[in-house]
């Protein structure tokens, strides 16, 4: 405290004045000369030296702490330096600061005008010739045009057509929907649906013009290419429609059905490796959980054709131990036994699948060409009675009635589509 008082007032304490070898410095010299202060301040005296000696020892010289300006500079000297720096700073012109502020202001103003120039003007509200606002009615767009909403009478016909189509009469459904079109009704995808019904009813000359009309209108384009590919397969051979099926899958890659249909056509065309690739794409694109198990069944059937059942053997074994097991895994086991030539074992799995699935779901799966190629087996024939007519003795294998090669459990395929000619029975190698 005494030392701090000395530094603040510039006068030594009584203790320092009496200390040997320490001189008293004038106040002015203490303020402005750091080196003078240090020169006048003697080093501490070694306790082991002679009390009468004032010169420092070498040990004391090496142990002297370094000089710190924050402690050594007097307070008055610091105050003078602060005032001098403040005065110098205040006299400097703030050119850089002003330039920065000007640039920021210019950027703000510029962004405002750029925003005004780039934002499109809001479309003015529609008005009549007299300048009055247009009052929009139900079924009208802002320009006063009709949105294409059908009248109640035509809507009733569309509902009747849906009921008739559901009942399995595509010819009558076509007539009802055609009357909607003739009555001035306009529905997105109407021509494609008419083509679908014409195809299902066997009226093939009407199909292609309707599909081409729908494509020219930009409606249901991918679906039109898919149906064109199916027609081409039916009329010219399974390989001829593949390019159009591929086009459908490219036109709408978000719809898993088109990659699925392509994969099924490739399977029928004897290209299981290419089919496996397409079916896996379909599975990756699938956004309908209800069809996931069905798509995976198709992939496994393709693997069975390729002799790759070992790839899923462990998983199948685990799935079959579940109570109850999944029906599609039971049918997978049936396909494996068919591949091995073990018809009785396959029949047992067919019986189990029948107890697990509704009849319609089971028939959709048995319509797969791999299963269908075994329909002539005496033990398995009862399962195929409802999807194929009786086979007269000495005739080739008949096609199943109302067979749909693109049908899926969710009803997203072509309804009531005529069948492609049923393939010959697959020659299956015996498993080792």
Buried (B, 14 or more C-beta within 10 A) or exposed (E): EEEEEBBEEBEBBEEBEEEEEBEEBEEEEBBEBBEEBEEBBBBEBBEEBEEEEBEBBEEBEEEEEEEEEEEEBBEBBEEEEEEEEEEEEEEEEEEEEEEEEEEEEEEEEEEEEEEEEEEEEEEEEEEEEEEEEEEEEEEBEEEEEEEEEBEEEBBEBBEBBEEBBEEEBBBBBBBBBBBBBEEEBEBEBBBBBBBBBBBBBEBEEBBBEBBBBBBEBEBBBBBBBBBBBBBBBBEEEBBBBBEBBBBBBEBBEEBBBBBBBBBBBBBBBEBBEBBBBBBBBBBEBBEBEEBBEBBBBBBBBBBBBEEBBEEBEEEBEEBBEEEEBBBBBBBBBBBBBBBBEBBEBBBBBBEBBBEBBEEEBBBBBBBBBBBBBBBEBEEBBEBBEEBBEEBEEEEEBBBBEBBBBBBBBEEBBBBBBBBBBBBEEBEBEEEE
